[in-house]
Amino acid sequence: MAFGGNPVFRGKTFKGAVATAQPPVPHAQDQSPYVKGQNPYGANPYGQGTYGQAPYGQARFQQPMSADQLDALYRSPAASPAETGRMTYDDVIVKTLACLGFVVVGAAVTLAVPAGAAMGLTLLGAIGGFVLAMVNTFKREPVAGLILAYAGLEGLFLGGLTRLIDAFAKGVGFQAVLGTLVVAGVTLGLYKSGKVRATPGLAKFLMIALVSYLAFSLVNVVIMFADPGMGAWGLRSVPVLGIPLGVIVGLFAVVLAAISLIFDFNSVEQGVRAGAPRRYAWTAAFGLTVTLVWLYTEILRLLAIFNSND
């Protein structure tokens, strides 16, 4: 079972819930010995004990089930996952939309307030979002309030970042939102069609690529502080065959985020199939939100670098 590079799905919280999930309780027709023609503990199926004695725990006057009652029991629908307290796709979708709604509200706040307040809210969102991301990732049980608070703080950060970049590259915010929706939609469509799968080989590639990208990003941050003359984007501003390195790296990062989404979808599917407890739909929604926030950030930076080099 491949869980990809998202620490939310690779961590003990969600991964453990899937591994230890108990199958849904069988419906009555699966438990009834009459349906399968079995006689439990040697009891007479018509409510009478062997040699005229009542079965253990049953009264002598228990009436036998009629053929119509047995048929109705057999044909009755099985309990749905929601009725048995299991995670469903609908749960994950609704909770993910709730998280994204909080992201949008947080972003709207930062975009609406004066510039000075926006900078403070952006800093609060960056630090608070990171702290709650760590808390929610490693917390043993998902807490809806903390997950929604993370989404709201990320919204503050993304709103401030979008406002800052939009100051010199008009319209990139809307383009980044549209690009995120398109990439996420296409990725989901490809996954549902079976054209792309979360294979172990793809998981290994993703992990190696993520580590390489993280190493490049850390080196770039150090160079940006050590040599401010290289520009606002550091190594990303260096041209390669006439194309800014940031555009090439940005496209690579968007592909990595899309692959991470594939593994997120696979993790959600595994959780639903395994019958994970319903509360872990919040964990799945949190994991999807983390990846979508990353995807939006990469597309926003890619568009900013592209526009700044026009």
C-alpha positions in Angstrom: 0.0 0.0 0.0 1.6 3.2 -1.2 0.9 6.4 0.7 3.2 8.8 -1.3 5.1 11.7 0.1 2.4 13.6 2.0 3.4 13.3 5.7 -0.3 13.5 6.7 -1.1 10.2 5.0 2.3 8.6 5.7 2.1 9.4 9.4 0.9 7.0 12.1 -2.4 8.8 12.5 -4.0 8.0 9.1 -1.8 5.0 8.2 -2.4 3.4 11.5 -6.2 3.9 11.2 -6.3 2.2 7.9 -4.0 -0.7 9.0 -6.1 -1.4 12.1 -9.5 -0.7 10.7 -12.0 -3.5 11.3 -14.2 -4.6 8.5 -17.8 -3.2 8.6 -20.1 -5.3 10.7 -21.8 -7.9 8.5 -25.5 -7.4 7.9 -28.1 -9.6 9.4 -28.4 -11.9 6.4 -24.7 -12.7 6.7 -25.0 -13.5 10.3 -28.2 -15.5 10.1 -27.5 -19.3 10.1 -30.9 -19.9 8.5 -29.8 -18.2 5.3 -26.8 -20.4 4.9 -28.6 -23.5 6.0 -26.4 -23.9 9.1 -27.6 -25.1 12.5 -25.7 -23.2 15.2 -24.4 -25.3 18.0 -26.6 -28.2 16.9 -29.8 -26.2 17.6 -32.9 -27.1 15.8 -33.6 -24.3 13.3 -37.3 -24.3 14.1 -36.7 -23.0 17.7 -36.8 -26.4 19.4 -33.9 -28.0 21.2 -32.5 -31.4 20.6 -34.5 -34.2 22.2 -37.3 -31.7 23.1 -35.0 -29.3 25.0 -34.9 -25.5 24.3 -31.6 -24.3 22.9 -29.3 -22.5 25.4 -30.5 -19.0 26.2 -33.8 -19.5 24.3 -37.3 -19.9 25.6 -39.4 -23.0 24.8 -42.2 -20.8 23.4 -40.0 -19.1 20.7 -41.8 -19.1 17.4 -40.0 -20.3 14.3 -39.4 -17.8 11.5 -41.7 -18.1 8.5 -40.4 -18.4 5.0 -41.5 -14.8 4.2 -39.6 -13.5 7.2 -36.5 -15.3 6.2 -36.8 -14.0 2.6 -37.3 -10.4 3.9 -34.2 -10.8 6.1 -32.2 -12.0 3.3 -33.3 -9.3 0.8 -32.9 -6.4 3.3 -30.2 -3.9 2.2 -26.9 -3.9 4.0 -26.0 -1.0 6.3 -24.1 1.8 4.5 -20.6 2.8 5.6 -22.0 6.0 7.1 -24.5 4.0 9.2 -21.7 1.9 10.6 -19.5 4.9 11.5 -17.1 4.4 8.6 -15.3 7.0 6.4 -17.0 7.7 3.1 -16.1 9.6 0.0 -18.9 12.1 0.7 -17.4 12.7 4.2 -14.0 13.5 2.7 -15.5 15.7 0.0 -17.6 17.8 2.4 -14.8 18.2 4.9 -12.3 19.1 2.2 -14.7 21.8 0.9 -15.1 23.1 4.4 -11.3 23.4 4.8 -11.0 25.1 1.4 -13.8 27.5 2.4 -11.8 28.5 5.5 -8.7 29.0 3.3 -10.8 31.3 1.0 -12.2 33.3 4.0 -8.7 33.7 5.4 -7.3 34.9 2.1 -10.2 37.3 1.7 -9.5 38.9 5.1 -5.8 39.5 4.2 -6.7 40.9 0.8 -9.3 43.3 2.3 -7.4 44.9 5.2 -4.9 47.8 4.8 -1.4 47.0 3.7 0.2 47.3 7.2 -2.3 44.9 8.8 -2.0 42.6 5.8 1.7 42.1 6.5 1.0 41.2 10.1 -1.7 38.8 9.2 0.5 37.2 6.6 3.2 36.6 9.1 0.7 35.2 11.6 -0.7 32.9 9.0 2.8 31.7 8.0 3.9 30.9 11.5 0.5 29.7 12.9 -0.2 27.6 9.8 3.2 25.9 10.1 2.7 25.2 13.8 -0.8 23.8 13.4 0.3 21.8 10.3 2.8 20.0 12.6 0.3 19.6 15.4 -2.4 18.1 13.1 0.1 15.9 11.3 1.4 14.2 14.4 -1.7 14.3 16.6 -3.0 10.8 17.4 -6.7 11.8 16.8 -8.0 14.4 14.3 -9.6 17.5 15.8 -11.9 19.3 13.4 -11.3 22.7 15.1 -7.6 22.5 14.8 -7.8 21.4 11.2 -10.1 24.3 10.3 -7.9 26.7 12.2 -5.0 25.5 10.1 -7.0 26.2 6.9 -7.9 29.7 8.1 -4.3 30.6 8.9 -3.1 29.2 5.6 -5.7 31.4 4.0 -4.2 34.5 5.7 -0.8 33.5 4.5 -1.8 32.8 0.9 -3.9 36.0 0.7 -0.9 38.1 1.8 1.5 36.3 -0.5 -1.0 36.8 -3.4 -1.4 40.4 -2.6 2.4 40.9 -2.5 3.0 39.2 -5.8 0.0 40.8 -7.5 1.6 44.2 -6.8 4.1 43.6 -9.6 2.4 40.9 -11.6 -1.3 41.9 -12.0 -3.8 39.1 -12.2 -1.5 36.2 -11.1 -3.7 35.4 -8.2 -6.7 34.6 -10.3 -4.5 32.7 -12.7 -3.0 30.6 -9.9 -6.5 29.7 -8.5 -7.6 28.7 -12.0 -4.4 26.7 -12.6 -4.8 24.9 -9.3 -8.3 23.9 -10.1 -7.3 22.7 -13.6 -4.4 20.7 -12.4 -6.3 19.1 -9.5 -9.3 18.3 -11.7 -7.2 16.8 -14.4 -5.2 14.7 -11.9 -8.4 13.4 -10.3 -9.8 12.6 -13.7 -6.7 10.7 -14.7 -6.7 8.8 -11.4 -10.4 7.8 -11.6 -9.9 6.7 -15.2 -7.1 4.4 -14.2 -4.6 6.0 -16.6 -2.3 6.8 -13.7 -1.8 4.7 -10.6 -0.1 5.1 -7.2 2.6 2.4 -7.9 5.6 1.7 -5.6 7.9 2.8 -8.4 6.2 6.1 -8.7 6.3 6.5 -4.9 10.1 6.0 -4.9 10.5 8.6 -7.7 8.3 11.0 -5.7 10.3 10.6 -2.5 13.6 11.1 -4.3 12.3 14.1 -6.3 10.8 15.7 -3.1 14.1 15.4 -1.2 16.0 16.8 -4.2 13.6 19.7 -4.5 13.7 20.4 -0.8 17.6 20.5 -0.9 17.5 22.9 -3.9 15.1 25.2 -2.0 17.2 25.3 1.1 20.4 26.0 -0.9 18.5 28.8 -2.8 17.3 30.4 0.5 20.9 30.5 1.8 22.1 32.0 -1.5 19.4 34.6 -1.5 20.5 35.8 2.0 24.2 35.5 1.2 24.0 37.3 -2.2 21.0 39.6 -2.5 22.4 40.9 -5.8 21.1 37.7 -7.5 17.6 39.0 -7.4 14.4 38.3 -5.5 14.3 34.7 -6.7 18.0 33.7 -6.2 19.0 30.7 -8.3 15.6 30.7 -9.8 16.4 33.9 -11.7 19.5 32.4 -13.4 18.7 31.8 -17.1 19.2 28.3 -18.6 19.0 28.3 -22.4 17.2 31.6 -22.2 14.6 30.3 -19.8 14.8 31.3 -16.1 15.7 28.3 -13.9 12.7 29.2 -11.7 10.3 28.4 -14.6 11.9 25.0 -15.1 12.0 24.2 -11.4 8.5 25.6 -11.0 7.1 23.3 -13.7 8.9 20.4 -12.0 7.4 21.3 -8.6 3.9 21.5 -10.1 4.3 18.0 -11.5 5.5 16.8 -8.1 2.4 18.3 -6.4 0.2 16.6 -9.0 1.8 13.3 -8.3 1.4 13.9 -4.6 -2.3 14.4 -5.2 -2.5 11.0 -7.0 -1.1 9.4 -3.8 -3.5 11.4 -1.7 -6.5 10.2 -3.7 -5.1 6.6 -3.4 -4.8 7.0 0.4 -8.4 8.2 0.7 -9.5 5.3 -1.4 -7.6 2.8 0.8 -9.1 4.4 3.9 -12.7 4.1 2.6 -12.1 0.5 1.4 -10.6 -0.5 4.7 -13.5 0.9 6.7 -11.4 3.5 8.6 -13.4 5.3 11.4 -15.5 8.2 10.1 -13.5 10.8 12.1 -10.5 10.2 9.9 -12.2 11.9 7.0 -11.0 15.1 8.7 -7.4 13.8 8.5 -8.0 13.0 4.8 -9.4 16.5 4.2 -6.4 18.0 6.0 -4.0 16.0 3.8 -5.7 17.1 0.6 -5.7 20.7 1.8 -2.0 20.6 2.5 -1.2 19.4 -1.0 -3.6 21.9 -2.7 -2.0 24.8 -0.7 1.4 23.6 -1.9 0.1 23.3 -5.5 -1.3 26.8 -5.4 1.9 28.3 -4.0 4.0 26.6 -6.7 1.8 27.8 -9.5 1.7 31.3 -8.0 5.5 31.5 -7.8 5.9 30.0 -11.3 3.6 32.7 -12.7 5.4 35.4 -10.8 8.8 34.4 -12.1 7.4 34.1 -15.6 5.8 37.5 -15.5 8.9 39.2 -13.9 11.0 38.1 -16.8 8.7 39.2 -19.6 
